[in-house]
Amino acid sequence: MKISVSHLGAIQEEASIELKPLTIFIGPNNAGKTWLAYSLAGILGSYGSREYAQAYADKKVSNIYQRLNNAIERVLAEENATIDLHQFIDEHGETYFNEVAHYASHWMSDFFSTQLAHFDSMSISLQLEEVRAGLLDRISQYARTSRVAGSVLTIRKSAGDDKVFAFTASETPEAEGQEESIGELIPVQEVRERLISFVSTALHRSLYPQVRIFPTERTTLVTFRFSERLVDRTTLELNQKVIDTLDALVKDLDMAKIAEQRVTARQAIWPVGAFLNMMSDIMRIRSRDWEARKKIAERNSAIKRYIELSEILETQILAGNVFLSTPEPDPRREVLFQPTDDVHLEIPIVSSMVKELSPLVLYLRYLAQPGELVIIDEPEMNLHPAAQVKIIEFLAMLVNAGLHVLITTHSTYVIDHLTNLLDAYRHQNQDDIVELFLLEDKEAFISQEKVSVYSFEDGEVKDVLKPEGTIDWRTFSDVTTLVNRIHFELLGE
């Protein structure tokens, strides 16, 4: 997918990138790498889908999809309708996603939880031609059922069928003789919102089933207890004298003045919130959910591979096991690490590397699905150089297992070793060289067609992956040259 961006933070002039299965942003701090990565997460994921769908339902966007509007009118008038999503994407797919990107300027401040940064001039546009065939195939396989007000309105899309069906309860045998119209049973605006949201979600999840974000704050956030705390509540018997006293106190207080002086805590930026939600989902995993996932893995090679990869990450990089403290959700449930058979440690006291990578272990074990976009801000953070070399091998293995990975990095080890993985893929006899690599797995060898590398510096974004497979990482080498020059100057040479 080709993307053009301008007027986003440090990126002012128009820049072009291509999202490939493995996309890497390098460059100095404050160059726009994370802002762009997060902005794409918002546009391509559930946040952008939800915001645009609501704006369309409220008629705040200029573009109109007549096929969608006609379906809404038919549901209200005839109590059933169909929408062919294959035809919708054929006619409007690229326009739709560009409309979502265009509307992002309206919500980006809330997304980043900022009042000081402005996005009015931001421009992001997408070209979907290279991913169009895959998008059409995935929309056919997409399946979901949504019911409104019990089953007064049902919206359904089955796998293998291109059409969305929307129908009311009056279309079902048990509701025969029902006289009320759909507009009398459910507000017209809600019917509109539900249909638009259903179609929008289907389009986004056919592009990427989920967008998963691992922000730099993850090393702190993973130490939280995500399970819901149980609080003993005691019902207090208030006598009339206490009630009268409270009433008098309320009258004496200037509530308006208090409201004006109230300081509202700033919400976390959405990428952090998305990470917290993912960890909360993991903490709610039950033993029967885990057993069900293992059964799915028996017939789905991709899910089986993600579970295997979680184990590889544990054993070959973390040198220990990451697990949940109780088999069932519990207020005291937490993430534990087992470096040896007889030692169990709470996550807050383990090494920074374990804090850094344990969420990735849990995601792969319990949640990962083929085609998801995984965005990791500085995966090398807190890692020894040897572990940094291992992590780029591991990320290439994720890509070869069907995930999409976008990372930002400052690591020369990551970039230098990536060129080795590209060269190894082209090697005539991979079995002869696999032992040279730290994870000793040919699945880490990656085709250059799956990789893009961009340098962010001085407001510009440049493609630095050359056709011959070399990477021009001048942003790092310039610093190396500077350090060497200082060294020789001090020696008087």
VOGU-3710 file (C-alpha; in Angstrom, 3 decimals, decimal comma):
1> mkisvshlga> 0,000/0,000/0,000  1,486/3,342/-1,057  0,948/6,312/1,235  1,602/10,028/0,775  1,840/12,306/3,801  2,517/15,968/4,458  2,062/18,517/7,254  2,220/15,908/9,994  4,522/17,066/12,768  8,102/17,244/11,501
11> iqeeasielk> 7,022/15,973/8,068  5,965/19,111/6,221  6,835/18,475/2,588  5,032/15,614/0,859  6,658/12,244/1,516  5,843/8,850/0,058  6,177/5,466/1,709  5,034/1,966/0,862  3,668/-0,215/3,628  5,029/-3,709/3,070
21> pltifigpnn> 4,751/-6,782/5,305  7,865/-5,505/7,130  8,190/-1,721/7,212  10,937/0,033/9,172  11,267/3,712/10,076  14,730/4,907/11,130  16,111/8,333/11,963  16,850/10,723/14,835  14,436/11,629/17,591  11,628/14,077/16,848
31> agktwlaysl> 11,784/13,300/13,134  8,169/12,089/12,826  8,610/8,296/12,845  6,267/7,520/15,730  3,730/10,176/14,780  3,366/8,673/11,322  3,256/5,088/12,630  0,566/5,974/15,165  -1,411/8,097/12,684  -1,553/5,166/10,272
41> agilgsygsr> -2,721/2,953/13,135  -5,557/5,372/13,787  -6,610/5,695/10,160  -6,344/2,018/9,239  -7,671/0,619/12,514  -10,823/0,775/14,584  -10,418/4,405/15,666  -10,576/5,769/12,134  -13,380/3,372/11,227  -15,503/4,460/14,180
51> eyaqayadkk> -14,908/8,202/13,752  -15,602/8,219/10,023  -18,691/6,017/10,325  -20,172/8,349/12,945  -19,352/11,426/10,855  -20,985/9,825/7,802  -24,072/8,907/9,813  -24,263/12,509/11,085  -23,856/13,784/7,491  -20,667/15,660/8,353
61> vsniyqrlnn> -18,708/14,394/5,347  -19,198/15,519/1,778  -18,814/12,216/-0,049  -21,975/10,104/-0,405  -22,100/6,361/-1,162  -25,441/5,926/-2,856  -25,325/2,138/-2,577  -25,079/2,441/1,208  -27,707/5,164/1,484  -30,135/3,172/-0,654
71> aiervlaeen> -29,742/0,171/1,663  -30,550/2,329/4,684  -33,685/3,655/2,986  -34,804/0,144/2,015  -34,416/-1,125/5,562  -36,569/1,734/6,837  -39,195/1,408/4,086  -39,195/-2,292/3,231  -37,548/-3,692/6,404  -34,824/-5,562/4,506
81> atidlhqfid> -31,882/-4,715/2,284  -28,613/-6,079/0,904  -25,266/-4,446/0,223  -22,732/-6,160/-2,043  -19,399/-5,368/-0,367  -17,376/-6,754/-3,274  -19,051/-4,237/-5,581  -18,704/-1,521/-2,942  -14,934/-1,998/-2,753  -14,731/-2,283/-6,535
91> ehgetyfnev> -16,427/1,085/-6,930  -15,482/2,986/-3,790  -12,729/1,126/-1,905  -9,849/3,544/-2,482  -12,147/6,559/-2,227  -13,509/5,282/1,093  -10,117/4,823/2,748  -8,935/8,197/1,466  -12,054/9,791/2,916  -11,230/8,166/6,258
101> ahyashwmsd> -7,675/9,549/6,000  -8,950/12,995/5,024  -11,374/13,113/7,949  -8,551/12,181/10,362  -7,609/15,848/10,715  -10,846/16,296/12,696  -9,984/13,708/15,354  -6,189/13,532/15,409  -5,875/15,939/18,358  -8,097/13,688/20,470
111> ffstqlahfd> -6,243/10,624/19,207  -2,945/12,079/20,449  -4,639/13,696/23,475  -3,134/17,091/22,711  -4,418/20,651/22,747  -1,191/22,204/21,528  -0,489/20,256/18,338  -2,648/21,063/15,316  -3,553/18,859/12,376  -5,730/21,136/10,244
121> smsislqlee> -3,266/21,038/7,323  -2,371/17,360/7,661  -2,712/15,370/4,446  -2,539/11,579/4,183  -3,618/9,707/1,055  -3,578/6,013/0,175  -3,173/3,998/-3,015  -4,704/0,529/-2,675  -4,101/-0,921/-6,119  -1,360/-3,307/-4,946
131> vraglldris> -3,491/-4,674/-2,077  -6,829/-4,557/-3,867  -6,944/-8,250/-4,844  -6,222/-9,359/-1,272  -8,768/-6,893/0,080  -11,480/-8,285/-2,215  -10,642/-11,852/-1,208  -10,741/-11,045/2,514  -14,031/-9,158/2,252  -15,589/-12,325/0,821
141> qyartsrvag> -14,352/-14,321/3,818  -15,374/-11,731/6,406  -18,174/-12,905/8,704  -20,108/-11,116/11,423  -23,615/-10,810/12,826  -24,923/-7,739/14,647  -28,293/-7,584/16,392  -29,968/-4,362/17,480  -32,584/-4,232/20,258  -32,575/-7,991/20,676
151> svltirksag> -33,269/-9,044/17,110  -35,512/-6,215/15,963  -32,780/-5,397/13,427  -30,221/-7,993/12,347  -27,231/-7,246/10,113  -25,354/-10,301/8,874  -22,411/-11,094/6,626  -21,453/-14,756/6,097  -18,078/-16,086/4,997  -18,042/-16,868/1,291
161> ddkvfaftas> -20,895/-14,476/0,556  -20,149/-10,956/-0,700  -23,445/-9,519/0,525  -24,474/-7,936/3,792  -28,078/-8,739/4,703  -30,081/-6,400/6,922  -33,593/-7,391/8,012  -36,051/-6,710/10,790  -37,846/-9,055/13,161  -40,978/-8,777/11,015
171> etpeaegqee> -39,118/-10,807/8,396  -38,846/-13,763/10,794  -41,621/-16,339/11,407  -41,891/-15,733/15,142  -42,679/-12,043/14,567  -45,447/-12,669/12,042  -48,229/-10,120/12,314  -46,043/-7,415/13,821  -47,473/-4,062/12,785  -44,880/-1,565/14,010
181> sigelipvqe> -42,400/-0,282/11,432  -38,674/-0,430/12,078  -38,645/3,349/12,493  -41,147/3,049/15,346  -39,168/0,353/17,140  -35,656/1,802/16,728  -34,693/5,449/16,182  -34,015/6,082/12,498  -30,601/7,552/13,321  -29,593/4,350/15,130
191> vrerlisfvs> -30,571/2,224/12,120  -28,425/4,504/9,994  -25,479/4,393/12,421  -25,594/0,604/12,803  -25,584/-0,120/9,060  -22,830/2,379/8,315  -20,708/1,128/11,221  -21,151/-2,492/10,111  -19,949/-1,738/6,566  -17,078/0,462/7,790
201> talhrslypq> -15,866/-2,212/10,227  -16,033/-4,875/7,506  -13,893/-2,768/5,164  -11,246/-1,998/7,779  -11,026/-5,548/9,088  -10,651/-6,847/5,557  -7,648/-4,577/5,139  -6,179/-5,479/8,562  -8,237/-7,685/10,935  -6,743/-5,756/13,856
211> vrifptertt> -4,080/-3,099/14,347  -2,016/-3,906/17,448  0,210/-1,224/18,963  3,144/-1,794/21,307  4,120/1,730/22,468  7,388/2,561/24,220  5,400/2,879/27,466  4,772/-0,883/27,411  7,637/-1,630/29,809  5,792/0,321/32,502
221> lvtfrfserl> 2,242/-0,552/31,512  2,837/-4,311/31,578  3,480/-4,071/35,324  -0,111/-2,920/35,952  -2,753/-5,251/37,299  -5,312/-5,341/34,537  -7,872/-7,537/36,230  -10,857/-5,765/37,659  -10,493/-5,161/41,354  -13,258/-6,308/43,635
231> vdrttlelnq> -14,223/-3,838/46,312  -16,322/-4,785/49,305  -19,288/-2,452/49,399  -21,102/-1,823/52,660  -24,543/-0,263/52,548  -24,741/2,557/55,064  -27,970/3,302/56,885  -28,334/7,101/56,852  -30,708/8,605/59,393  -32,748/11,686/58,581
241> kvidtldalv> -30,447/14,001/60,535  -27,467/13,018/58,374  -29,515/13,454/55,195  -30,665/16,920/56,266  -27,079/17,920/57,066  -25,883/16,768/53,625  -28,674/18,687/51,904  -27,725/21,870/53,771  -24,055/21,401/52,838  -24,886/21,032/49,139
251> kdldmakiae> -26,926/24,256/49,216  -24,051/26,160/50,851  -21,478/25,003/48,284  -21,061/27,021/45,095  -21,110/23,990/42,768  -20,748/26,088/39,625  -17,539/27,647/40,921  -16,199/24,252/41,918  -16,943/22,915/38,433  -15,079/25,836/36,846
261> qrvtarqaiw> -12,007/25,185/38,986  -12,028/21,437/38,438  -8,911/20,114/36,760  -9,641/17,249/34,386  -6,918/14,648/34,034  -5,651/14,319/30,482  -6,522/11,026/28,865  -3,802/8,722/27,618  -3,113/8,875/23,901  -5,095/6,290/21,983
271> pvgaflnmms> -2,119/4,001/21,162  -1,466/3,619/24,894  -5,161/3,004/25,514  -5,222/0,405/22,744  -2,291/-1,420/24,353  -4,023/-1,372/27,750  -7,188/-2,758/26,172  -5,211/-5,558/24,518  -3,605/-6,491/27,826  -7,011/-6,387/29,530
281> dimrirsrdw> -8,368/-8,758/26,884  -5,492/-11,129/27,592  -6,107/-10,973/31,336  -9,725/-12,009/30,732  -8,674/-15,158/28,872  -10,203/-18,233/30,514  -8,778/-21,737/30,498  -11,559/-22,852/28,157  -10,661/-19,975/25,786  -7,067/-21,216/25,746
291> earkkiaern> -8,185/-24,788/25,114  -10,398/-23,561/22,265  -7,467/-21,685/20,707  -5,300/-24,807/20,899  -8,024/-26,784/19,149  -8,198/-24,140/16,426  -4,424/-24,398/16,091  -4,765/-28,109/15,322  -6,544/-27,269/12,056  -5,181/-23,771/11,422
301> saikryiels> -1,447/-23,773/10,730  -1,146/-19,996/11,133  -2,517/-20,008/14,710  -0,318/-22,994/15,513  2,684/-21,077/14,225  1,916/-18,029/16,390  1,804/-20,205/19,486  5,122/-21,771/18,439  6,599/-18,309/17,897  5,550/-17,248/21,402
311> eiletqilag> 7,548/-20,204/22,705  10,558/-19,326/20,532  10,497/-15,781/21,900  10,404/-17,150/25,443  13,092/-19,787/25,158  15,573/-18,245/22,711  15,396/-14,565/23,631  13,879/-14,216/27,114  15,358/-17,499/28,440  12,283/-18,179/30,542
321> nvflstpepd> 8,519/-18,600/30,487  5,876/-15,874/30,564  2,495/-16,916/31,930  -0,617/-15,764/33,767  -0,619/-16,361/37,512  -4,055/-18,019/37,640  -5,780/-20,257/35,075  -8,993/-18,232/35,314  -9,560/-14,456/35,438  -9,139/-13,221/38,979
331> prrevlfqpt> -8,796/-9,792/40,653  -5,250/-10,804/41,661  -4,278/-12,227/38,287  -0,968/-10,909/36,976  1,795/-11,710/34,526  4,632/-13,819/35,916  8,052/-14,821/34,594  9,779/-18,136/35,263  13,528/-17,993/34,510  14,162/-21,420/36,085
341> ddvhleipiv> 12,033/-24,354/37,221  11,977/-23,266/40,856  11,804/-19,479/40,464  8,677/-17,423/39,723  8,874/-13,629/39,534  6,306/-10,871/39,297  6,718/-8,723/36,188  7,533/-5,488/38,114  10,814/-7,009/39,386  12,054/-8,787/36,244
351> ssmvkelspl> 14,598/-7,401/33,787  13,645/-4,581/31,463  14,002/-6,960/28,500  11,306/-9,244/29,911  9,014/-6,277/30,556  9,677/-5,141/26,993  8,880/-8,426/25,246  6,425/-10,278/27,501  3,377/-8,489/25,986  4,458/-9,756/22,556
361> vlylrylaqp> 4,656/-13,308/23,936  1,124/-13,068/25,317  -0,263/-11,471/22,156  1,121/-14,255/19,964  -0,081/-16,989/22,296  -3,613/-15,780/22,908  -4,718/-13,241/20,291  -2,712/-13,134/17,047  -4,605/-13,732/13,812  -3,258/-13,811/10,228
371> gelviidepe> -3,071/-10,458/8,483  -2,984/-8,256/11,579  -0,804/-5,142/11,584  1,604/-5,068/14,524  3,208/-1,684/15,236  6,154/-1,740/17,645  7,820/1,475/18,725  11,536/0,702/19,210  11,500/-3,091/19,627  15,205/-2,950/20,549
381> mnlhpaaqvk> 14,494/-0,840/23,638  16,325/-2,217/26,720  17,823/-5,103/24,713  21,475/-6,174/24,719  23,033/-5,978/21,209  22,819/-9,772/20,843  19,131/-9,652/21,688  18,665/-6,818/19,189  20,092/-9,062/16,489  17,733/-11,832/17,584
391> iieflamlvn> 14,706/-9,549/17,598  15,035/-8,576/13,932  15,316/-12,269/13,057  12,192/-12,868/15,124  10,256/-10,018/13,509  11,102/-11,404/10,068  9,710/-14,742/11,253  6,462/-13,010/12,246  6,181/-11,543/8,763  6,824/-14,894/7,125
401> aglhvlitth> 4,081/-16,311/9,373  1,496/-13,926/7,914  1,596/-10,866/10,176  2,343/-7,329/9,019  4,974/-5,544/11,117  5,815/-1,833/11,273  8,626/-0,732/13,593  10,538/2,399/14,454  14,151/1,877/15,464  17,429/3,564/16,381
411> styvidhltn> 19,397/0,309/16,328  22,333/-0,176/13,967  22,272/-3,870/14,902  18,689/-4,219/13,671  19,400/-2,495/10,364  22,758/-4,138/9,696  21,430/-7,594/10,436  18,366/-7,037/8,276  20,677/-6,853/5,260  22,072/-10,252/6,300
421> lldayrhqnq> 18,557/-11,685/6,354  17,892/-10,278/2,873  21,144/-11,759/1,578  20,408/-15,096/3,248  17,044/-15,305/1,479  18,859/-15,038/-1,859  21,489/-17,630/-0,881  21,525/-20,736/-3,056  21,789/-23,148/-0,137  20,133/-21,793/2,963
431> ddivelflle> 20,759/-24,992/4,931  24,507/-24,322/4,778  24,250/-20,884/6,373  21,385/-21,185/8,852  23,746/-21,950/11,762  25,385/-18,550/11,283  22,229/-16,887/12,584  21,357/-16,528/16,238  17,926/-18,179/16,102  19,127/-20,764/13,556
441> dkeafisqek> 15,828/-20,697/11,687  15,430/-20,270/7,914  12,035/-18,638/8,518  14,009/-15,520/9,511  15,323/-15,178/5,944  13,120/-12,653/4,204  12,487/-11,587/0,634  13,295/-7,982/-0,221  9,858/-7,735/-1,833  8,384/-7,911/1,668
451> vsvysfedge> 10,568/-5,148/3,149  10,688/-1,353/3,052  13,026/0,905/5,042  12,616/4,681/5,331  14,880/7,306/6,848  13,278/10,299/8,591  15,505/13,345/8,901  15,222/17,138/8,546  11,546/16,902/7,648  12,173/14,498/4,781
461> vkdvlkpegt> 11,383/10,811/4,372  13,628/8,786/2,071  13,560/5,202/0,840  16,972/3,883/1,911  16,635/0,216/0,893  18,573/-0,040/-2,350  17,670/-2,459/-5,182  20,797/-4,510/-4,456  19,662/-5,023/-0,846  21,911/-2,535/0,959
471> idwrtfsdvt> 20,550/0,044/3,388  21,870/3,592/3,473  21,654/4,227/7,195  23,598/7,473/7,151  21,648/8,716/10,171  23,650/6,145/12,190  26,961/6,124/10,307  27,336/9,899/10,616  27,339/9,511/14,400  29,878/6,671/14,191
481> tlvnrihfel> 32,123/8,855/12,031  31,805/11,719/14,528  32,725/9,514/17,490  35,752/8,101/15,629  36,907/11,604/14,635  36,757/12,799/18,244  38,700/9,706/19,337  41,527/10,299/16,871  41,577/14,035/17,611  42,107/13,226/21,298
491> lge> 44,969/10,905/20,375  46,532/13,691/18,320  46,378/11,698/15,104
//
